[in-house]
Amino acid sequence: MHDRGELQSPRESAPTVDMPDGFWDTALPQAPKAKQAISMRVDPEVLAFFKAQGEGYQTRINAVLRSYVEAHKKHHASG
């Protein structure tokens, strides 16, 4: 993680959520998705924005991209 610019795991920085009783009773474990290392060029302002938010900026960039992909899939599935 450190090589990717992440100094703490996303789980450590995640907000605490109070889950209702029995929430995990039917949960099924899933293997984490492997991530692929790439080299990508972004505008300096984009990189500065994410880095300014603190550690884990690459994870946040991935989350934004994933959100875009999921929204795009939903839009095309309903059309």
Protein Blocks (a to p, Z undefined) as FASTA:
>chain_A
ZZnopabdfklmpccddddehklmmpccddddddddddddddfklmmmmmmnoghklmmm
mmmmmmmmmmmmmmmmmZZ
